[in-house]
Amino acid sequence: MGQHFLLDPNIARKIAASLTGYGNYKHVLEIGPGTGMLSKHLIGNEKYCWVGLDVDKDAIAYLKNTYQSEDERIIEGDFLRHDLHGLFGNEAFAIIGNFPYNISSQIIFRVLNHRKYIPEVVGMFQKELALRIAAPPGSKVYGILSVLTRAFYDVKVLFHVEPHVFVPPPKVQSTVIRLTRKDSFILECDESMFFTVVKTAFNQRRKTLKNSLKNLPVEWGKLPAGLMKERPERLDVIDFVEIARNIRVNNG
């Protein structure tokens, strides 16, 4: 699963301490706890009610043996498919973890789909992906994931982590970031159209918006002059929202 297990207890402690409690959540879901290096700083913490979700049967067996009092909170399952409502109902929860590199972007997309219940995320990512998530408009790495995340969360890069503190050591650097949900996380447009506009624009990022969005009925005359000549990496979230609001709807 692309998992690299953290060996440094000081970094694990630092990651756990990066949760702020923003959003008044009680539940904390750890994705891929593995051998529990991060878990030990959350289990028993009076501020949180920890749940560990791991797809690895051996890791589950190890955790259940090590933390026998937490048996019911150690769950075998795939975050990308698991019923999150079944875990927490309608209650808010935070997400934390040293995320498997090969599914970490998918983790973010699932967070966005469940943002109503997830006010905060603290995670370790491959550095390249973390910087892409946090990238502002105009950056060379600004893209789909940057825009969609920035639409609903404030992103802060916390610290970088060297490869030697993992087993096996990854061939890349890692970075811990925090997502804090915005107070207003409902867009003033059709959100499915917003997602479509962003993905369509960046799928042809070297083209101007007029060309990349030519198959969408955009009413350019209602938008700021010159916007159609821009490339997607120059636009902020609000620009994509405005485009989504000005897609002609065929009611016939």
N, C-alpha and C positions, 0 to 999 in steps of 0.2 A: 504493500500500500504506500510505498515511498516514505515510510516512517523512519525518522532518525531519533533515537532515544536520548534525551537530555541527561547528562551526568553531573552537571554542576548544580549543587543545591542552592548556591547563592543566586544564580540566575533564575532558578525555579521560584525562589522566594520573592525575587523582584517582579517576576511575571504575576504571581498571585497578588502581590501588593498593588499592582496596577489597576485592579478593579476598584472603582470609586463608589459603587453603590448607586450611581445615578439612575433615577427612574424608580427608586424605592422597591427594587426587586428583592426577593428573599432567595429564590432558587438560582443555582449556578450549575450549568451543564458543561462538563468537561468533555471535549471530543478527543477520543484516542488517548486515554490516560496511561496506557502502556504499563510500565512498572510502578507508577504512582509517584514519580519524582515531584511532579507539580501537585498531585492530589493531596499529598501529606500536609500541604500548607493551606488546604481548603477544608479538608475533613476535620470536623470538630470546631471549626471557626464559628463562633456564636452568631456572627452576622449573616451567615449563609447556610442554605440547605443544599449540600452538594449532591450531584448525580453524575456518575461516570458512564459514558457510552463508548464501547469499543467493539469493533468487528472481529478482533482477534480472540479466539477461544482460549488460547494459552494465557493471554494477558488477563482475561476475565477470571480464569481459574486462579492465577497468581494474586490478583487483587482481592478476590473473595477469601482467599486463605490468609492474606496479610491483614485485611481490614474486615474481620468477621462480623463486627457490629454494624457494618455498612452493607451487608449482603443484599438487601433489597434495593439499594441505591446503585449497585454495580450491574449494569445491564449490557447484554450482548446485542449489538445492533449497529446498523449502518446509518449514520446521521443523515445521509442524503435520501434515505427512504423511510426512516423511522417515524412513527406517529408522534409528533411532538405534542399535539393536543392531548394525547393519551398520557403523556408524562406530567404535564403541568396544568391541564385544563385551560382556563382563560387567564391564568396568572402569569405575570411578567417573569422573565428569566434572563439571566446573562449567559453568554457563551465565552468559554475560555479554552485554550489548548495550544499545544505544540502540534500544529495541523500537518497531516500528511501532505507533502508537497504536490502530489499528483492529483489531489482533489480539492486543494485549497481555494481555487477560484470558484468551484462548484459550491463550496461551503458558503462563500460570500453571496452567491446568487440565491441560495436557500434562505439565508438570513434576510435578504431583501424581501423575499416573498412572505416571510413571517415577522416583518419589522414591527407590526402592531404589538407583538408580545416581547420583543427583544430590544431593550433600551441601550444595552451596552455589550460590546464584544472586545475581548483582549486576546490576541492570537499571535503566534509566531509563524511567519511565512518565509518563503524564499525571498531574499532581499529584493530581487528584481520585481517580483509580484507586489510586494509591500509598497515599493515606491511607485508602482503603476497605480495601485489603488489610491494612494495619497496624492497623485500628481495633479497640479492645477492646470487650467487652460493655458495653452501655449507651450507646454512641456512636450518633448519629443515622445515621451511614453504615455501621455494623456490619451485615454481611449474609452472604450465602452464601459469597462469596469470602473474607471475613474468617475465618469459622469453618473452612472447609475448609483454608485455608492454615495457620491457627494450630494445627490438629490435628496437623500434621506438621513445621512449621517455626517457628522463632523469627524474627520480622520486626523489622528495625531501619530506621527512616528515617534516611538518611545526610545528604543535603543537597538543597536546591532549586536549580533552574536556570532562569534568566530566558530569555524567548523570543528575545532579540536575538542569542544565540550560535548560532542555527540558521539554516540556509537550506533551504527558506523558513521564516521565523519562524512558529511555531505561534501560535494565538490564545489559548493557555493556558500556564500555568507547568508545568514538568516537575520531577520528583522522582526521586532515585536511592535505591533501597532495597536491603537485603541480606536474603536468606533463608538461614538456617542450619538445616539439618535437625536435628530433635530426636534425642537418643540413642535414645529409644524412639519409633519412628515407625510401629509396628504397633498399631492400636487394639484394645482388649479388647471387641470386638463384631464383628458382621458388617458389614464396611466398606461394602458396597453398600447395606445398610439404613441405615447412618449417613448416607451421601450422600442417600438418599431422604428421610429424616427432615428433614435440614437444608433441602434444596431445597423440600420440601412446606411446611414451616413458614414460610419466608421468602416463598414465593409469595403468602402471605396474611398479611403481617407485622403488619397492624393487628388481626388477630384473636388471641384467646387460643389457646394450644396445643390445648386441648380441641376447639376449633372448626376450627382449621386442619389438625389431624391426625385429624379425625373419620373419614376413610376408611381409616385405618391401625388395626389391632387392638392399640392400646396398652393394656397392663395397668396402668392408672393406680394401682390399689391397691397395687402393689409399688414405687411411686415416692414421693418426698417429698411430703407433704401441701402442697397449694397450687401445685405445679408446673404442673398443667393450666391454672391461671388466669393464668399468666405469658404475656407476649408473647415472641417469639423473640429480640428484640434484648437481652433481659435474661439470656439463657443463655450460659454458657461452654461450651467444647468438651466437658468432662466431663458436663455435663447432657444434651447431645445423645447422647453415648455411652450414658448410662444409659437414655435413652428407647429407643434402638436395641436395647439388650439386653433390653428388656421389651416387645418386639413379639411378640404371640402367633403362633406358627407353626402352621399347619394341616397336620398330617402325613397327614391323611386324603385 
